[in-house]
Amino acid sequence: MDSCWCCPVQELYVDAFLHNNRLEHMVQVMSFHPDYLACFLKTQQYMLRCYGPLPYDYRHFIAIMAAARHQCSYLIGIQTNEFLLQGGDERWLKGLSHIPKKLQDLYELNKIMAHRPWLISRAHIERLTQGNDNWSIAELTHAVVLLAHFHSLASFVYGCGINAELDQSDGHSFESPGNGGGNSGKSPLSRSPHSLTGSSAHEMEGGIEVLMEKMRRLTEEAAAEEVTQEELLKRFERVETLSAELPAASKQAFSPKEDILCYVDDAEFTYQDFAKRGQPTELPTFRAQDYSWEDHGFSLANRLYPDIGTYLDDKFNTAYNLTYFTMGDNTDVDTSSFRRSIWNYIHCMFGIRHDDYDYCEVNQLLERNLKAYVKTVTCFPERVTRRDYDSFMREFKHSEKVHVNLMVLEARMQAELLYALRAINRYMT
Ligand SMILES: CC(C)C[C@H](N)C(=O)O
């Protein structure tokens, strides 16, 4: 990798090693972006090993349950180790029917948050928090943060094609004949090519020059054009209808493997396209202005689980604002419109609308391959292939592709949390 071995990264590596007893591949990949990595490590350390109302074995088991929604054996493996190190009961690892009822009850929320968070209602929160030996609101907030963290982290792991750690079962193996690539041949990115987009003509869209020109033009036009609220709403609704149609998945290819199956219930419950959810006139839009992270989510999270709001806020802001003013080999570029369109596109897939934003920009700045990739990583991470990774933003550097994945991780996590926290808030008021 081309990041330099200077102090900040080295110090972060030492910290990560001391916390995790290993330097995970995922941490190494994140180190392309040291400012982000610093926030990530602090936050994860806090929610898993420091202050919080949930016992440690619960925290790691919730992580396992969350990662299993996307069949992410990489994260399941790491979290299983941690679970056992914390003295977790080995019987729980036999699967969902062997865990305490309290954790079983959380499964429905896990499932909905992972795939269709817009369905979370105050009734879900009520069911979990009432009765004997049930969830306290503080515990539930901790759980919700863990769930969102591990769902989104699974997106990152698949999106970057992170290989298994050497001590995991797929981690150290010989290359199979004819597989000349540098990884174990087991990682999702190295799976047989299954193209998102099919024709190679699409793969050649634009290029950096064209994209930069579009960004320049949009800035000029935006200054000149006055757009009404109704028109902005229409443009938002159009993003999804114009959005990348992903090919239907074959059931077999994506049904959970044997060792993961025990942590999965209702595997067929997956993401559903926003545009197909109801009548176009009554799309269940979530207006970011009505319940935003900055004005609502942040303070509620902090109140129910002290300091987590601050950690998350730092991490969201770092990911959202991260820039090196580069695009491939070009320097001094203002990339904010491009990055904003990626972030808002991710929110859009969850029905979250920022009503001061012109969604026209999403369709203009994000080429089809990029949209299809971002959509797959966000909604169906287990389906990403090496070919998908190679064919989006072809002229960009690996560090920039990882940068896009960080945005997916954070925007997705924020979207899940917004829905969950809004439901908690509704229950409490
Ligand atoms: C995702 C990338 C295009 C981001 C870009 N390299 C920047 O520094 O802002």
The ligand as an SDF file (V2000), in Angstrom:
LIG
                    3D

  9  8  0  0  0  0  0  0  0  0999 V2000
  -13.4130    9.5650   -2.9460 C   0  0  0  0  0  0  0  0  0  0  0  0
  -12.3380   10.4240   -3.5390 C   0  0  0  0  0  0  0  0  0  0  0  0
  -12.6700   10.8200   -4.9070 C   0  0  0  0  0  0  0  0  0  0  0  0
  -12.0100   11.5830   -2.6390 C   0  0  0  0  0  0  0  0  0  0  0  0
  -10.8630   12.4830   -3.0980 C   0  0  0  0  0  0  0  0  0  0  0  0
   -9.6410   11.7820   -3.3330 N   0  0  0  0  0  0  0  0  0  0  0  0
  -10.6470   13.5880   -2.0940 C   0  0  0  0  0  0  0  0  0  0  0  0
   -9.5700   13.7970   -1.6530 O   0  0  0  0  0  0  0  0  0  0  0  0
  -11.5580   14.2850   -1.7270 O   0  0  0  0  0  0  0  0  0  0  0  0
  1  2  1  0
  2  3  1  0
  2  4  1  0
  4  5  1  0
  5  6  1  0
  5  7  1  0
  7  8  2  0
  7  9  1  0
M  END
$$$$
